[in-house]
Amino acid sequence: MKARLLIVFLVAAGLMVACGGGAKTLQQTTPPPGKIVQEPAAPAVPEEPMQPAGSRVALAPVYFDYDKSDIRSDQRGALADNAKALEANADVARVVIEGHCDERGTNEYNMALGQRRADSVKSYFVNYGIPRTKLSTVSFGEERPADPGHTDDAWARNRRAEFVTQK
């Protein structure tokens, strides 16, 4: 009985060591007195969505009201400018319209709301004269926030449609 207990103990100790369960030492997190530490620079965050190289056509994001998918009157100018930019760049073969939401609501609801937002923008472009065959939509719901904050301003920046163009 004691031999079995000793074997079980040795096997458990061996597994703990193999899995890194041993004691770890803490590293000093503050510099010694008099030593200057330079923080690494934060990575640059692009102001506009990433586009594949060689296919850049600048299209402004379009913002939505809370729990809405209709185009706001103050966003119609941005959409008209985007449509004009697409007309001026006839070599754009495809535009993917991405619908986004803020973090409030369930994932399922936000995926559906993001899709309604993308579809609303697509309808605007089609009514403007952009060929439907050039346009596709996708919803990211709340999964790709433009602003990770949890404030009204952050949420307003996250309720949007963005555009990815391909030549």
N, C-alpha and C positions, 0 to 999 in steps of 0.2 A: 504494500500500500504506500509506504513512504517512498519506495523507488519510483512508483508511478507518479506520485506527486512531484518528485524531483524532476522527472522527465518532462512533465507538463510545464513546470516552471521554467526549465531550460529552453524548451521550444518556444514558449511565450517570450522569454527574454531575447532569444535569437531573432524572432520576428519583429520585436520592437526595434532592435538595433538595425535590422535590414530595412525596415520601413522608415527609418529616420526618427523614431520615437524617443531617442535619447535626449538628454538635456542639451539645450542650445544656449550659447552665450549671447548676450545682448551686446550689440555694437554701440559705441558712443555716438550719439546723435547730435551733440553740440560740439562745436570746435573747441580746442583748448584755448585758454585765455590768450589774447594777443594775436591769434591766427585769423586771417581774413579768408573767408570762404565765399566763393563766387557761385551763385545759384545757376544751374543750367537754364538757358533761354527756353521759354515755352514755345512749342511748335506753332508756326504761323497757321491761322485758320483762314481759309479762303472766304472772301466776302460773297462770292457767287458760287452756285453749285459747280462741281467738277464736270468738265466736258472732255470727251476724248480728244487727244491732240489732233490738230488740223481740222476740227469741225466746230470751231467756236463761233457761234452767233449769239450775241448777248441778248437775252430775253429776260425782262424783269419779272420777279415773282409777283403773284397776285394774291391779295389777302382777303380773308372772309370774316364775317361776324361769327360770334359764338353760336354753334349748333345750326349754322346756315350753310347752304351750298349755292345760293343765288349770287350773281355777280353784283358787288356793291357799286353804286354810282360813282364813287371816287376811284374805283379801279378800272372803269371802262376805258379811260385814257391810256393806262398802261397796257391793257389788252389790245387796243387799237394800234399803239406803237409797236407791240410785239408782232401783230399781224402785218404791219407795214414792213417790218424788218424781215419777215419770212418772204413776203412778196419781192423784196429787193435782193434776196439771196435765193434765187431760184434753184441753186445747186443743193440746197438743203433737201435731202431725200426723205427725212423722217423726223418727226418731233414727238417725243414721249412726254406726255403731260402727267406730272406726278402730283397726286392729291395728298395733303398732309393735315394733321389735326393736332390740337393740344392734348395734354395727358388726361384731361377729364373725360369720363365715360369709359365704358368697357372696351376692350380691344376689338371685339366684334362690331360694336356700334361705330367706333372710330374708323375701322376699315371700310365700312359701308359709307360713312360720311365722306371720307377721303375720296372714295370712288365717285360719289355724287358731285363733289367739287371738281374733280378732273373731267368728268363728263360735261359739266356745265361750261367749263372753259373750252372744251372741244366743240360743243354746240356753237359757242360764240365764234370760234374760228371758222367753222363750216359756214355759218350765216354770213361771215365777212367775205368768204370766197376762197378760203384755203381748202384745197382738196382733202376730202375725208380720208383718202388712201395714204396721205402723208402723216396722219395723226393717229396716235395710240395713247391709251391711258393706263395708269397703274395707281393703286392706292398703297401708301405706306402707313396709313393711320397715324398713330402716335409714335411709331418706331424710329423716326429720324427727325428729332426736333432740331430746329434751327437755333433755338436758345434753350439750354437745359434748365433754366430757372423755373421757379414755381410761383411766379407773380403774374398779375394781369398783363403787364407789358410783354413778358416772355411768352405767355399763352397767345397773345395777339400776333407775335412774330411766327408762331408755329402753325397758325391756321392759314394755310397758304396752298397755292399751286405753283410748282416750279417746272422748268422745261429743260429737257436734254435734247439737243439737236444732233443729227448725224448727216454728214454730207455723203 
